[in-house]
Amino acid sequence: MLKLFLKKGKEKKVKHFYPWIFRDEIQRKEGKGIVAELYDFEGNFLARGTYSPKSRIAFRVLSYGKEEINKDFFIKRIKEALELRKNIPSNAYRVAFSESDLLSGLIIDKYAEGVTVQIRSYPMEELKDEVLKAIVETLKPDFVYERSDFKGRRDEGLKEFKGLLYGNLRNPVLIKERDLKFLVDVKRGLKTGFYLDQKDNRAYVSGLVDENSKVLDLFCYTGGFSLYCAKKGAKVLGVDINEDAINLARENAKLNGLSAEFLQANAFDFIQETTDRYDLIIADPPAIAKTKKEKESILWAIWKLAYYSFQKLKRFGRLFICSCTYQISVEEMVRQLRFAATDTGKRIIVKEVNLQPIDHPYLPTFPESLYLKCIDSVVLN
């Protein structure tokens, strides 16, 4: 087995349960392989995990003991993850959230009787057969479909890939969330098909409206937020640039017997040009920031959405705006809202700050695992 020895002092973060070791933190290597043991400068054992020969993240912790990394290991990890996910009000949820479930490089999502997987590291790609066996034995799915079609795979020396690994898939897949039904396109949809991480926020937003409310759902995707609001009797308009998503949103509305309007349009242009006024505006733009330039672009987008939304909200209207990247903090989001409010002459209060649900657990020792932040603000004038 490969042994990795850290430079002096670099063992502290591992002892504090940070799961990544970067290439420049390794002093020397002994042996070969993708499964590796990690040792401190003096040769004391720290963890067992996987080694990526090309990635900036050289070592990923899978265990703080000397467990064998095989099918039985993955079965154990999946069962442990399921224990944390009892009583979720949906038959669609994230079973395994990479580092947060000590399965770094692996995401497993359950959609009704099926499963999607996403492989995010080279060694996990090499271990995929064992992972698949564990998923089939533990979850007994009708299908396992891989959605590893994202650019980050290139950092691991991997090509983007998606395809059926097991069973039979009838796409789209019908899921249930609370008292609503949704069709999910697991082959072509964003993320792995559905915004599973917004399930709690969808319920929260539905509590802000009634039959007298006028709601604008920007970046509505397949209608999640929109239909929760429509279920309460609100008059809803969902806007998204993705034609396939809009078509599926309309199907989801029919499926639930709900009345909601959906428009294919650029959300940034629409919020700038609309002359209507709303009681609630939801803005959940899809965004990932890995560089400083990308981060600044997203911060600018938050300001722009808030700037125009504050002008289109009625007095005591609400803006529920989200960011789905760990690079941007709650404090930075609030700052952008403050700038937008003062730029439009609006007084606002922050009513609530919501994070990701229990099936996307946040590890305080791994800040990167906290990525979803949503802010509910109220316009006072």
N, C-alpha and C positions, 0 to 999 in steps of 0.2 A: 504493500500500500504506500502511496505517496505521503511523505511527511513534509510539512511546511514549518519553517522556523521563523518567527517574527523578529524584527529589529527590537532592540531594547526599548521598553516603554510602550510599545504598541499593543501589548496584551491587555492594557487597562480597559479599553472599550469592549473587548470580548468578555471580560469578567463582569462588565456592566450590561451584558446581553445585547450589545450591538452586533447584528448578524453579518456584516460585510467586512472583508479585508481587501484593501486595494493593493495593486501590484507593487507599488513602491514601498509598502510596509513589510514586505517579505525579505528576510535576510538571506535565506538559502533554502534549497529543496533537496530532498533525498528520495529516490525512487521515481516511479511513474504511476499514472492512472488519473481517473477523473474523480474518484472518491479519495479524500485526503484527510489526514489528521493534522490538526494545528497545534503547535507547541510554542511556548514563549522562548525568549532568548536563552534561558538557562536549561531548556529541554523539558519543561513541565507541560503536561497535556492540558489543552484548553477546550477543544471541540473536535467534532467530526463533521465533515460536510463535503462539498464538491469544489473542484478546481477547474477554472476556465482558462485555457492557455492563451486566449487572445483578448479577453475582456479586461477592461480597467478594473472591474470587480473580480479579483482573482479567486477569492475563497468566499463561499456562502455557507453559513452554519446551518446544519440540519439537526444536530444533536449535541448536547453538552456532555454526553456520555459516549461510550464506545459501542454504539448500536451498529449492527450490520445494516447497510443500506440496500434493501432488497424488497421484494413484493410484500413481505410481512411487515416491514417497516412502514411502507406507504399505507397498508391497511390500518395499522395502529394510528398513524397520523390522521387519516380520514375519520376514523371513529372518534378520536379526541376532538376533532374540529366539529363534528356533528353534535357533540355534547354541549358545545357553546351556542348552538343554533336551534335550540328547542323553542317551540311556541312562536315561530316566525309566521306572520299572517299571510303566507303565500306558499304555493308549491313551486316557486321559482326563487332561488337565492344562491349566494356564493357559498359553496361548501368549503373551499380552501382558498385562503387569501395570502399565498406566497409566504413572505417572511413572518407575517402575523400568526401563521399556523405552523411555523417551523417547517415549511415546504418551499424554501426560497427557489424562485424560478418556475413555480407552478401555480396556475389558477384553475380551479374547478368550479363550474357553475351548473346548477341543476335547473332544468326547465321541464316541469311536470315529470314525465317518466323518462326524460332524456338528459344527457349531460354534454356540456361543451368543455373543452380544455384549452388552455393556452400555455405554451412552453416558452419560457422567457430566458433560458440560459442553455449554453452548449452542453454541459453535463446532464441537465435534465432531459435534453433531447436524446442523449445516449441512453438514459434510463427509462425512456418512454414506454418500452414494452412492459417493464415491471409496473410502472404507473398505471398503464391501461389494465393490466391483470387485476390490480388492486381495486380500481374503480369498478370494474365489472363484478368482482366478487363482493364488494361492499355495498355498492349502490344499486346493483342489478338493473341497469338502465336498458331502455329499448334501443338507444343509440348512444354513441359517443362521437361527437363531431369536433374536430380541432379547428380553432380560430387563432392560429399563430401568424396572422397576416398583418404584422405591424413592423414599422421601420427599425425599431430597437433591436430586432433580431440580428441585424447587420453588425452591431457592436460585439456580438458573440461569434461572428463568423458563420452565421446561419442565414439561409434564404427564408423569405416569407412563405408561409404554407397554410392552406386550409383544405379540409377534406374529411370524409367519413372514415373513422377508424374502426367502428364496430356497429353491428346491428342495422336497423332500417330507420331512416329518417323521413318523415312526412312533413315537409316544410310548407308554410309556417307552422309553428308549434303553438297550441292553445294552452295558456297558463291562467291561473286564478290568483288574484291578489285582493284580499279582503272580499268585498262583494262585487268585484269587477272582473271581467275577463279580457285578456289581451292576446292577440295573435303576434307571435314573435318570429321574425325572420332570422334564424340562427346562422344561415349561410352568408347573408349579405348585410345584415344589420350592423349598426355601430356597436363598439365594444364587442360583446359576444352575442348581441342581438337585442338586448333590452337594458334600460338603466336600472339595474337591480339595486344600486346604491341609493336610489331616491325613494324607495318604498315608504319610509317613515316621513319624509318631507312631503310626499304626495298627500298623505293623510293629514299632516299638519296644515297644509295650504287649504285643504277642503274645509277645515274648521274656520277659515277666515271669510267664507262667502255664504250667501243665501240666495233665495230666488230673486232678490232685487239687485244682485251684484252683476257688474259688467267686467269681464275678465279678458285680458290679453295674455296669451301664452306664447312667448317668443322662443324660438328653437324648440318647438313643441315635439319634434321627433314623431313617434307613433301615437301621441296623444295621452300620455300618462297623466300629467298634471291637468290637462284639459278635461279629461273624462271624470276625474275626481271632483272637479268643480261643477261640471255639468250634472253630476249625480245629485248635487245639492240644489239644483235648479238654476244655477247661474247662467247668464248669457255669455258664451265663450267663443273666442276666436283664437285658433291656433295657427301660428305662422312658422314655416320651415322652408328652407331652400331645396331640400331633398324631396324629389317627386315621389320616389318609392315610399318614403316615410309618410308623406302626406296621404297617399293612397291607403296605406295600412291604417293610419289614424282614422280615416273615414270608415274603413271596414270595422275597426274596433268600436266606433260609435254605434254603428248599426248592430253589432254583436250584442251590445249592452242596452239597446233600445233607447239611446240617449241622443239629444239634439245638441250638436256642436258644429261650428263652422271651421273649416280648415282651408288655409290659403298657402299656395306655393309662392314664396317670395323671400327676398333677402331681408332677414330680421332687422339688420342695422338700417337699411333703407326704409323699411316700413315704419319703425318707431320714429324716425325722423320726419316722415312725410304725413303720417296719419293726423287727422284733425279731431278724431274722437277722444273722449275722456273716459278713464276707466277707474274702477274701484280697486282693482288688483292687477298688477303687471308681474308676470313671472318671466325671469330671464335666466336660462340655464345653458349658456353657450358651451359647446364641446371645445375643449382646449387643453393642450399639453405644452408646458414650458420647460425646456431643457437648457436653454441658453439665456444669457442676460437680455439679448435682443428679443427673444420670444416672450420673456417675462414682461418686458416693458410694453410689448404689443398687447398682451392680455390685460395689463393694468390700464392701458389706454382704452381698451374695449370696455372694461368695467365702468370707467368714467363716462364714456360715450353713451352706453346703455342707460346709466343712471341719469345723466344730464338730460336726455330726451324723455326718459320715463317720468322723471319728477314733473316735467312740464305737462305731461299727458294724464296725470293722476288728479282725481278730485281731492278736495280737502278731506283729510284723514284716509286718503287712499294708501295702499300698501305696495311697496316694491319688494319682491322676493327674488333676490339675485344670488347666483351660485358661481363658485369657481371650483374646478375639479383638478387642480394641480397643487402638489405639496409646496411648490416653489413660492406660492403666494400665501401669505399669512392672513388671519382674520384682521389684524391691525392694518395691514396694507389695504385690504378691501374697504375697511371703514374709512380710511384716509381718502380713498377715491370717491366714496359716497359723500364725504364731507366736502371735498373739492367741488363735486358736481352740484351739491345742494347750494353752496355759497355762490357758485357761478350762475345759478338760475334764480337766486333770491328766495330759496325755499328753506324753511326750518324743518328739520326732520328729527325723529328719535329712532334709535335702534331698539326694536321691540324684542327681538330674539336672534340668537345665533345657533344654528343647527349644524350638526356634523353628520358623519356617515353612520349607517346602522350596524347592529351587532354582527351581521354576517360579513362585515368589512372591518374587523377589529383593528383598533389603533393601539400600537405599542408605544408607550412613552419613551422607551429606550431606543426607539427607531423612528425618529421624526418623519421620515419619508413615508411612513404608513398612514399618516394623517393628511389626506389630500382633499377631501370634499368639505367645503365650508359654504353655508348658505346664510344670508343675512336678510331678516325681515325688518324693513324700515317703514316708518309712517310719516307721510307729509302732513305738516301741521297747519299750513296756510295755502 
